[in-house]
Amino acid sequence: MTRIVVQADIADQIRRAHGQIELIDDQGNRIGLVRRPPSEDEIQFAKSRVGSKGPTSTIDEVIARIEAL
């Protein structure tokens, strides 16, 4: 694994972000994505939904919605 150390202000921006974060260089080219792990509250919410009735989506539908954001 490669480890890159970022400045404190950048690290704070990443910590405060919700969802995935796109990293770009000074030319606007995508370097990569950062995904934070789910919080304990998010995990508990997801577990509470297991087996519940309601609308469902395929993984392809979920990906399409996320990409549309």
PDB file of N, CA, C and O in Angstrom:
ATOM      1  N   MET A   1       0.843  -1.174   0.000  1.00  0.00           N
ATOM      2  CA  MET A   1       0.000   0.000   0.000  1.00  0.00           C
ATOM      3  C   MET A   1       0.884   1.232   0.000  1.00  0.00           C
ATOM      4  O   MET A   1       1.904   1.287   0.687  1.00  0.00           O
ATOM      5  N   THR A   2       0.482   2.200  -0.770  1.00  0.00           N
ATOM      6  CA  THR A   2       1.191   3.478  -0.812  1.00  0.00           C
ATOM      7  C   THR A   2       0.572   4.411   0.214  1.00  0.00           C
ATOM      8  O   THR A   2      -0.651   4.489   0.335  1.00  0.00           O
ATOM      9  N   ARG A   3       1.408   5.110   0.943  1.00  0.00           N
ATOM     10  CA  ARG A   3       0.935   6.062   1.949  1.00  0.00           C
ATOM     11  C   ARG A   3       1.343   7.461   1.514  1.00  0.00           C
ATOM     12  O   ARG A   3       2.511   7.711   1.215  1.00  0.00           O
ATOM     13  N   ILE A   4       0.370   8.377   1.478  1.00  0.00           N
ATOM     14  CA  ILE A   4       0.612   9.771   1.119  1.00  0.00           C
ATOM     15  C   ILE A   4       0.180  10.635   2.293  1.00  0.00           C
ATOM     16  O   ILE A   4      -0.946  10.514   2.775  1.00  0.00           O
ATOM     17  N   VAL A   5       1.059  11.497   2.752  1.00  0.00           N
ATOM     18  CA  VAL A   5       0.742  12.390   3.864  1.00  0.00           C
ATOM     19  C   VAL A   5       0.218  13.704   3.291  1.00  0.00           C
ATOM     20  O   VAL A   5       0.857  14.318   2.437  1.00  0.00           O
ATOM     21  N   VAL A   6      -0.949  14.128   3.769  1.00  0.00           N
ATOM     22  CA  VAL A   6      -1.544  15.387   3.305  1.00  0.00           C
ATOM     23  C   VAL A   6      -1.445  16.434   4.406  1.00  0.00           C
ATOM     24  O   VAL A   6      -1.321  16.105   5.586  1.00  0.00           O
ATOM     25  N   GLN A   7      -1.502  17.682   4.007  1.00  0.00           N
ATOM     26  CA  GLN A   7      -1.444  18.772   4.966  1.00  0.00           C
ATOM     27  C   GLN A   7      -2.679  18.731   5.861  1.00  0.00           C
ATOM     28  O   GLN A   7      -3.721  18.200   5.476  1.00  0.00           O
ATOM     29  N   ALA A   8      -2.546  19.303   7.068  1.00  0.00           N
ATOM     30  CA  ALA A   8      -3.611  19.244   8.070  1.00  0.00           C
ATOM     31  C   ALA A   8      -4.924  19.829   7.557  1.00  0.00           C
ATOM     32  O   ALA A   8      -5.989  19.279   7.840  1.00  0.00           O
ATOM     33  N   ASP A   9      -4.872  20.938   6.805  1.00  0.00           N
ATOM     34  CA  ASP A   9      -6.120  21.538   6.322  1.00  0.00           C
ATOM     35  C   ASP A   9      -6.827  20.631   5.318  1.00  0.00           C
ATOM     36  O   ASP A   9      -8.057  20.590   5.286  1.00  0.00           O
ATOM     37  N   ILE A  10      -6.075  19.913   4.508  1.00  0.00           N
ATOM     38  CA  ILE A  10      -6.665  18.969   3.556  1.00  0.00           C
ATOM     39  C   ILE A  10      -7.277  17.791   4.312  1.00  0.00           C
ATOM     40  O   ILE A  10      -8.380  17.348   3.990  1.00  0.00           O
ATOM     41  N   ALA A  11      -6.561  17.286   5.316  1.00  0.00           N
ATOM     42  CA  ALA A  11      -7.074  16.183   6.121  1.00  0.00           C
ATOM     43  C   ALA A  11      -8.385  16.583   6.800  1.00  0.00           C
ATOM     44  O   ALA A  11      -9.304  15.767   6.878  1.00  0.00           O
ATOM     45  N   ASP A  12      -8.489  17.812   7.290  1.00  0.00           N
ATOM     46  CA  ASP A  12      -9.722  18.289   7.921  1.00  0.00           C
ATOM     47  C   ASP A  12     -10.873  18.329   6.917  1.00  0.00           C
ATOM     48  O   ASP A  12     -12.002  17.970   7.252  1.00  0.00           O
ATOM     49  N   GLN A  13     -10.593  18.761   5.696  1.00  0.00           N
ATOM     50  CA  GLN A  13     -11.631  18.783   4.662  1.00  0.00           C
ATOM     51  C   GLN A  13     -12.142  17.367   4.390  1.00  0.00           C
ATOM     52  O   GLN A  13     -13.344  17.154   4.233  1.00  0.00           O
ATOM     53  N   ILE A  14     -11.236  16.417   4.337  1.00  0.00           N
ATOM     54  CA  ILE A  14     -11.619  15.024   4.089  1.00  0.00           C
ATOM     55  C   ILE A  14     -12.455  14.501   5.250  1.00  0.00           C
ATOM     56  O   ILE A  14     -13.469  13.840   5.021  1.00  0.00           O
ATOM     57  N   ARG A  15     -12.060  14.776   6.476  1.00  0.00           N
ATOM     58  CA  ARG A  15     -12.810  14.303   7.647  1.00  0.00           C
ATOM     59  C   ARG A  15     -14.216  14.878   7.703  1.00  0.00           C
ATOM     60  O   ARG A  15     -15.142  14.191   8.133  1.00  0.00           O
ATOM     61  N   ARG A  16     -14.396  16.124   7.279  1.00  0.00           N
ATOM     62  CA  ARG A  16     -15.705  16.781   7.350  1.00  0.00           C
ATOM     63  C   ARG A  16     -16.621  16.400   6.188  1.00  0.00           C
ATOM     64  O   ARG A  16     -17.823  16.658   6.244  1.00  0.00           O
ATOM     65  N   ALA A  17     -16.083  15.805   5.162  1.00  0.00           N
ATOM     66  CA  ALA A  17     -16.869  15.481   3.968  1.00  0.00           C
ATOM     67  C   ALA A  17     -17.822  14.326   4.243  1.00  0.00           C
ATOM     68  O   ALA A  17     -17.587  13.482   5.108  1.00  0.00           O
ATOM     69  N   HIS A  18     -18.900  14.324   3.477  1.00  0.00           N
ATOM     70  CA  HIS A  18     -19.863  13.226   3.528  1.00  0.00           C
ATOM     71  C   HIS A  18     -19.794  12.494   2.197  1.00  0.00           C
ATOM     72  O   HIS A  18     -19.738  13.119   1.137  1.00  0.00           O
ATOM     73  N   GLY A  19     -19.799  11.174   2.256  1.00  0.00           N
ATOM     74  CA  GLY A  19     -19.748  10.403   1.020  1.00  0.00           C
ATOM     75  C   GLY A  19     -18.345  10.352   0.442  1.00  0.00           C
ATOM     76  O   GLY A  19     -17.358  10.534   1.156  1.00  0.00           O
ATOM     77  N   GLN A  20     -18.268  10.105  -0.845  1.00  0.00           N
ATOM     78  CA  GLN A  20     -16.958   9.980  -1.478  1.00  0.00           C
ATOM     79  C   GLN A  20     -16.399  11.341  -1.842  1.00  0.00           C
ATOM     80  O   GLN A  20     -17.144  12.303  -2.032  1.00  0.00           O
ATOM     81  N   ILE A  21     -15.094  11.413  -1.937  1.00  0.00           N
ATOM     82  CA  ILE A  21     -14.379  12.652  -2.211  1.00  0.00           C
ATOM     83  C   ILE A  21     -13.542  12.438  -3.465  1.00  0.00           C
ATOM     84  O   ILE A  21     -12.799  11.462  -3.566  1.00  0.00           O
ATOM     85  N   GLU A  22     -13.667  13.352  -4.414  1.00  0.00           N
ATOM     86  CA  GLU A  22     -12.857  13.277  -5.625  1.00  0.00           C
ATOM     87  C   GLU A  22     -11.590  14.098  -5.411  1.00  0.00           C
ATOM     88  O   GLU A  22     -11.662  15.264  -5.023  1.00  0.00           O
ATOM     89  N   LEU A  23     -10.446  13.500  -5.660  1.00  0.00           N
ATOM     90  CA  LEU A  23      -9.165  14.201  -5.581  1.00  0.00           C
ATOM     91  C   LEU A  23      -8.750  14.595  -6.993  1.00  0.00           C
ATOM     92  O   LEU A  23      -8.729  13.763  -7.899  1.00  0.00           O
ATOM     93  N   ILE A  24      -8.417  15.881  -7.170  1.00  0.00           N
ATOM     94  CA  ILE A  24      -7.971  16.355  -8.471  1.00  0.00           C
ATOM     95  C   ILE A  24      -6.656  17.106  -8.317  1.00  0.00           C
ATOM     96  O   ILE A  24      -6.340  17.604  -7.237  1.00  0.00           O
ATOM     97  N   ASP A  25      -5.892  17.183  -9.402  1.00  0.00           N
ATOM     98  CA  ASP A  25      -4.644  17.938  -9.355  1.00  0.00           C
ATOM     99  C   ASP A  25      -4.915  19.398  -9.734  1.00  0.00           C
ATOM    100  O   ASP A  25      -6.061  19.783  -9.963  1.00  0.00           O
ATOM    101  N   ASP A  26      -3.856  20.202  -9.796  1.00  0.00           N
ATOM    102  CA  ASP A  26      -4.024  21.628 -10.073  1.00  0.00           C
ATOM    103  C   ASP A  26      -4.478  21.917 -11.505  1.00  0.00           C
ATOM    104  O   ASP A  26      -4.804  23.059 -11.828  1.00  0.00           O
ATOM    105  N   GLN A  27      -4.504  20.907 -12.357  1.00  0.00           N
ATOM    106  CA  GLN A  27      -4.993  21.050 -13.732  1.00  0.00           C
ATOM    107  C   GLN A  27      -6.433  20.568 -13.875  1.00  0.00           C
ATOM    108  O   GLN A  27      -7.012  20.640 -14.958  1.00  0.00           O
ATOM    109  N   GLY A  28      -7.014  20.074 -12.768  1.00  0.00           N
ATOM    110  CA  GLY A  28      -8.388  19.571 -12.807  1.00  0.00           C
ATOM    111  C   GLY A  28      -8.505  18.113 -13.195  1.00  0.00           C
ATOM    112  O   GLY A  28      -9.613  17.614 -13.390  1.00  0.00           O
ATOM    113  N   ASN A  29      -7.373  17.412 -13.313  1.00  0.00           N
ATOM    114  CA  ASN A  29      -7.391  15.988 -13.662  1.00  0.00           C
ATOM    115  C   ASN A  29      -7.653  15.148 -12.423  1.00  0.00           C
ATOM    116  O   ASN A  29      -7.081  15.383 -11.358  1.00  0.00           O
ATOM    117  N   ARG A  30      -8.531  14.164 -12.584  1.00  0.00           N
ATOM    118  CA  ARG A  30      -8.846  13.284 -11.465  1.00  0.00           C
ATOM    119  C   ARG A  30      -7.636  12.436 -11.087  1.00  0.00           C
ATOM    120  O   ARG A  30      -7.013  11.790 -11.930  1.00  0.00           O
ATOM    121  N   ILE A  31      -7.331  12.459  -9.815  1.00  0.00           N
ATOM    122  CA  ILE A  31      -6.265  11.618  -9.283  1.00  0.00           C
ATOM    123  C   ILE A  31      -6.862  10.335  -8.716  1.00  0.00           C
ATOM    124  O   ILE A  31      -6.329   9.244  -8.916  1.00  0.00           O
ATOM    125  N   GLY A  32      -7.965  10.486  -8.012  1.00  0.00           N
ATOM    126  CA  GLY A  32      -8.602   9.319  -7.421  1.00  0.00           C
ATOM    127  C   GLY A  32      -9.774   9.714  -6.553  1.00  0.00           C
ATOM    128  O   GLY A  32     -10.180  10.875  -6.514  1.00  0.00           O
ATOM    129  N   LEU A  33     -10.313   8.719  -5.853  1.00  0.00           N
ATOM    130  CA  LEU A  33     -11.445   8.918  -4.965  1.00  0.00           C
ATOM    131  C   LEU A  33     -11.089   8.437  -3.569  1.00  0.00           C
ATOM    132  O   LEU A  33     -10.323   7.489  -3.398  1.00  0.00           O
ATOM    133  N   VAL A  34     -11.647   9.093  -2.591  1.00  0.00           N
ATOM    134  CA  VAL A  34     -11.500   8.667  -1.196  1.00  0.00           C
ATOM    135  C   VAL A  34     -12.896   8.344  -0.699  1.00  0.00           C
ATOM    136  O   VAL A  34     -13.825   9.133  -0.869  1.00  0.00           O
ATOM    137  N   ARG A  35     -13.032   7.207  -0.100  1.00  0.00           N
ATOM    138  CA  ARG A  35     -14.305   6.821   0.512  1.00  0.00           C
ATOM    139  C   ARG A  35     -14.060   6.593   1.994  1.00  0.00           C
ATOM    140  O   ARG A  35     -13.216   5.785   2.383  1.00  0.00           O
ATOM    141  N   ARG A  36     -14.809   7.316   2.810  1.00  0.00           N
ATOM    142  CA  ARG A  36     -14.647   7.121   4.243  1.00  0.00           C
ATOM    143  C   ARG A  36     -15.433   5.893   4.666  1.00  0.00           C
ATOM    144  O   ARG A  36     -16.439   5.561   4.039  1.00  0.00           O
ATOM    145  N   PRO A  37     -14.994   5.215   5.715  1.00  0.00           N
ATOM    146  CA  PRO A  37     -15.764   4.068   6.191  1.00  0.00           C
ATOM    147  C   PRO A  37     -17.081   4.541   6.808  1.00  0.00           C
ATOM    148  O   PRO A  37     -17.157   5.673   7.285  1.00  0.00           O
ATOM    149  N   PRO A  38     -18.114   3.705   6.810  1.00  0.00           N
ATOM    150  CA  PRO A  38     -19.382   4.125   7.402  1.00  0.00           C
ATOM    151  C   PRO A  38     -19.248   4.319   8.905  1.00  0.00           C
ATOM    152  O   PRO A  38     -18.472   3.635   9.573  1.00  0.00           O
ATOM    153  N   SER A  39     -20.022   5.269   9.421  1.00  0.00           N
ATOM    154  CA  SER A  39     -20.021   5.512  10.871  1.00  0.00           C
ATOM    155  C   SER A  39     -20.802   4.397  11.566  1.00  0.00           C
ATOM    156  O   SER A  39     -21.509   3.629  10.914  1.00  0.00           O
ATOM    157  N   GLU A  40     -20.675   4.313  12.861  1.00  0.00           N
ATOM    158  CA  GLU A  40     -21.415   3.300  13.628  1.00  0.00           C
ATOM    159  C   GLU A  40     -22.922   3.523  13.469  1.00  0.00           C
ATOM    160  O   GLU A  40     -23.682   2.560  13.366  1.00  0.00           O
ATOM    161  N   ASP A  41     -23.359   4.789  13.449  1.00  0.00           N
ATOM    162  CA  ASP A  41     -24.784   5.092  13.257  1.00  0.00           C
ATOM    163  C   ASP A  41     -25.266   4.613  11.896  1.00  0.00           C
ATOM    164  O   ASP A  41     -26.363   4.065  11.783  1.00  0.00           O
ATOM    165  N   GLU A  42     -24.448   4.816  10.852  1.00  0.00           N
ATOM    166  CA  GLU A  42     -24.826   4.367   9.510  1.00  0.00           C
ATOM    167  C   GLU A  42     -24.914   2.845   9.437  1.00  0.00           C
ATOM    168  O   GLU A  42     -25.793   2.300   8.771  1.00  0.00           O
ATOM    169  N   ILE A  43     -24.013   2.175  10.115  1.00  0.00           N
ATOM    170  CA  ILE A  43     -24.034   0.704  10.147  1.00  0.00           C
ATOM    171  C   ILE A  43     -25.292   0.211  10.846  1.00  0.00           C
ATOM    172  O   ILE A  43     -25.961  -0.700  10.359  1.00  0.00           O
ATOM    173  N   GLN A  44     -25.615   0.815  11.995  1.00  0.00           N
ATOM    174  CA  GLN A  44     -26.806   0.405  12.735  1.00  0.00           C
ATOM    175  C   GLN A  44     -28.073   0.661  11.923  1.00  0.00           C
ATOM    176  O   GLN A  44     -28.992  -0.157  11.933  1.00  0.00           O
ATOM    177  N   PHE A  45     -28.126   1.795  11.220  1.00  0.00           N
ATOM    178  CA  PHE A  45     -29.290   2.090  10.392  1.00  0.00           C
ATOM    179  C   PHE A  45     -29.438   1.037   9.292  1.00  0.00           C
ATOM    180  O   PHE A  45     -30.536   0.537   9.046  1.00  0.00           O
ATOM    181  N   ALA A  46     -28.337   0.709   8.639  1.00  0.00           N
ATOM    182  CA  ALA A  46     -28.378  -0.301   7.571  1.00  0.00           C
ATOM    183  C   ALA A  46     -28.842  -1.650   8.121  1.00  0.00           C
ATOM    184  O   ALA A  46     -29.654  -2.331   7.495  1.00  0.00           O
ATOM    185  N   LYS A  47     -28.333  -2.030   9.274  1.00  0.00           N
ATOM    186  CA  LYS A  47     -28.742  -3.305   9.883  1.00  0.00           C
ATOM    187  C   LYS A  47     -30.218  -3.301  10.239  1.00  0.00           C
ATOM    188  O   LYS A  47     -30.883  -4.333  10.149  1.00  0.00           O
ATOM    189  N   SER A  48     -30.733  -2.145  10.645  1.00  0.00           N
ATOM    190  CA  SER A  48     -32.148  -2.066  11.016  1.00  0.00           C
ATOM    191  C   SER A  48     -33.058  -2.239   9.806  1.00  0.00           C
ATOM    192  O   SER A  48     -34.223  -2.606   9.956  1.00  0.00           O
ATOM    193  N   ARG A  49     -32.546  -1.981   8.629  1.00  0.00           N
ATOM    194  CA  ARG A  49     -33.345  -2.074   7.405  1.00  0.00           C
ATOM    195  C   ARG A  49     -33.375  -3.485   6.810  1.00  0.00           C
ATOM    196  O   ARG A  49     -34.170  -3.765   5.913  1.00  0.00           O
ATOM    197  N   VAL A  50     -32.512  -4.367   7.307  1.00  0.00           N
ATOM    198  CA  VAL A  50     -32.464  -5.725   6.768  1.00  0.00           C
ATOM    199  C   VAL A  50     -33.812  -6.404   6.985  1.00  0.00           C
ATOM    200  O   VAL A  50     -34.316  -6.454   8.108  1.00  0.00           O
ATOM    201  N   GLY A  51     -34.384  -6.918   5.924  1.00  0.00           N
ATOM    202  CA  GLY A  51     -35.650  -7.629   6.007  1.00  0.00           C
ATOM    203  C   GLY A  51     -36.870  -6.729   6.015  1.00  0.00           C
ATOM    204  O   GLY A  51     -37.991  -7.231   6.089  1.00  0.00           O
ATOM    205  N   SER A  52     -36.695  -5.419   5.943  1.00  0.00           N
ATOM    206  CA  SER A  52     -37.847  -4.520   5.947  1.00  0.00           C
ATOM    207  C   SER A  52     -38.519  -4.520   4.580  1.00  0.00           C
ATOM    208  O   SER A  52     -37.887  -4.797   3.560  1.00  0.00           O
ATOM    209  N   LYS A  53     -39.783  -4.210   4.578  1.00  0.00           N
ATOM    210  CA  LYS A  53     -40.550  -4.144   3.337  1.00  0.00           C
ATOM    211  C   LYS A  53     -40.424  -2.740   2.774  1.00  0.00           C
ATOM    212  O   LYS A  53     -40.258  -1.779   3.526  1.00  0.00           O
ATOM    213  N   GLY A  54     -40.499  -2.620   1.500  1.00  0.00           N
ATOM    214  CA  GLY A  54     -40.429  -1.306   0.874  1.00  0.00           C
ATOM    215  C   GLY A  54     -39.826  -1.418  -0.504  1.00  0.00           C
ATOM    216  O   GLY A  54     -39.529  -2.515  -0.977  1.00  0.00           O
ATOM    217  N   PRO A  55     -39.645  -0.264  -1.155  1.00  0.00           N
ATOM    218  CA  PRO A  55     -39.085  -0.294  -2.511  1.00  0.00           C
ATOM    219  C   PRO A  55     -37.645  -0.813  -2.506  1.00  0.00           C
ATOM    220  O   PRO A  55     -36.882  -0.564  -1.572  1.00  0.00           O
ATOM    221  N   THR A  56     -37.299  -1.524  -3.549  1.00  0.00           N
ATOM    222  CA  THR A  56     -35.942  -2.046  -3.676  1.00  0.00           C
ATOM    223  C   THR A  56     -35.336  -1.564  -4.988  1.00  0.00           C
ATOM    224  O   THR A  56     -36.049  -1.160  -5.906  1.00  0.00           O
ATOM    225  N   SER A  57     -34.020  -1.612  -5.059  1.00  0.00           N
ATOM    226  CA  SER A  57     -33.302  -1.213  -6.278  1.00  0.00           C
ATOM    227  C   SER A  57     -32.227  -2.239  -6.566  1.00  0.00           C
ATOM    228  O   SER A  57     -31.660  -2.836  -5.651  1.00  0.00           O
ATOM    229  N   THR A  58     -31.952  -2.438  -7.837  1.00  0.00           N
ATOM    230  CA  THR A  58     -30.833  -3.296  -8.207  1.00  0.00           C
ATOM    231  C   THR A  58     -29.540  -2.505  -8.020  1.00  0.00           C
ATOM    232  O   THR A  58     -29.574  -1.280  -7.905  1.00  0.00           O
ATOM    233  N   ILE A  59     -28.424  -3.183  -7.989  1.00  0.00           N
ATOM    234  CA  ILE A  59     -27.135  -2.504  -7.839  1.00  0.00           C
ATOM    235  C   ILE A  59     -26.890  -1.575  -9.028  1.00  0.00           C
ATOM    236  O   ILE A  59     -26.307  -0.503  -8.862  1.00  0.00           O
ATOM    237  N   ASP A  60     -27.323  -1.968 -10.213  1.00  0.00           N
ATOM    238  CA  ASP A  60     -27.163  -1.114 -11.396  1.00  0.00           C
ATOM    239  C   ASP A  60     -27.960   0.183 -11.254  1.00  0.00           C
ATOM    240  O   ASP A  60     -27.491   1.247 -11.658  1.00  0.00           O
ATOM    241  N   GLU A  61     -29.164   0.098 -10.679  1.00  0.00           N
ATOM    242  CA  GLU A  61     -29.974   1.300 -10.458  1.00  0.00           C
ATOM    243  C   GLU A  61     -29.325   2.225  -9.433  1.00  0.00           C
ATOM    244  O   GLU A  61     -29.331   3.445  -9.600  1.00  0.00           O
ATOM    245  N   VAL A  62     -28.770   1.646  -8.381  1.00  0.00           N
ATOM    246  CA  VAL A  62     -28.096   2.441  -7.353  1.00  0.00           C
ATOM    247  C   VAL A  62     -26.882   3.154  -7.947  1.00  0.00           C
ATOM    248  O   VAL A  62     -26.686   4.346  -7.714  1.00  0.00           O
ATOM    249  N   ILE A  63     -26.081   2.435  -8.701  1.00  0.00           N
ATOM    250  CA  ILE A  63     -24.887   3.030  -9.325  1.00  0.00           C
ATOM    251  C   ILE A  63     -25.293   4.150 -10.276  1.00  0.00           C
ATOM    252  O   ILE A  63     -24.653   5.201 -10.295  1.00  0.00           O
ATOM    253  N   ALA A  64     -26.329   3.948 -11.054  1.00  0.00           N
ATOM    254  CA  ALA A  64     -26.790   4.979 -11.992  1.00  0.00           C
ATOM    255  C   ALA A  64     -27.219   6.244 -11.247  1.00  0.00           C
ATOM    256  O   ALA A  64     -26.923   7.355 -11.686  1.00  0.00           O
ATOM    257  N   ARG A  65     -27.910   6.075 -10.127  1.00  0.00           N
ATOM    258  CA  ARG A  65     -28.345   7.239  -9.332  1.00  0.00           C
ATOM    259  C   ARG A  65     -27.143   7.982  -8.765  1.00  0.00           C
ATOM    260  O   ARG A  65     -27.094   9.211  -8.798  1.00  0.00           O
ATOM    261  N   ILE A  66     -26.183   7.240  -8.250  1.00  0.00           N
ATOM    262  CA  ILE A  66     -24.991   7.873  -7.664  1.00  0.00           C
ATOM    263  C   ILE A  66     -24.202   8.615  -8.737  1.00  0.00           C
ATOM    264  O   ILE A  66     -23.759   9.741  -8.512  1.00  0.00           O
ATOM    265  N   GLU A  67     -24.024   8.002  -9.890  1.00  0.00           N
ATOM    266  CA  GLU A  67     -23.280   8.633 -10.964  1.00  0.00           C
ATOM    267  C   GLU A  67     -23.979   9.886 -11.493  1.00  0.00           C
ATOM    268  O   GLU A  67     -23.328  10.780 -12.035  1.00  0.00           O
ATOM    269  N   ALA A  68     -25.294   9.951 -11.337  1.00  0.00           N
ATOM    270  CA  ALA A  68     -26.056  11.106 -11.808  1.00  0.00           C
ATOM    271  C   ALA A  68     -25.886  12.316 -10.890  1.00  0.00           C
ATOM    272  O   ALA A  68     -26.216  13.437 -11.275  1.00  0.00           O
ATOM    273  N   LEU A  69     -25.375  12.096  -9.683  1.00  0.00           N
ATOM    274  CA  LEU A  69     -25.222  13.216  -8.736  1.00  0.00           C
ATOM    275  C   LEU A  69     -24.178  14.186  -9.139  1.00  0.00           C
ATOM    276  O   LEU A  69     -23.946  15.171  -8.438  1.00  0.00           O
TER     277      LEU A  69
END
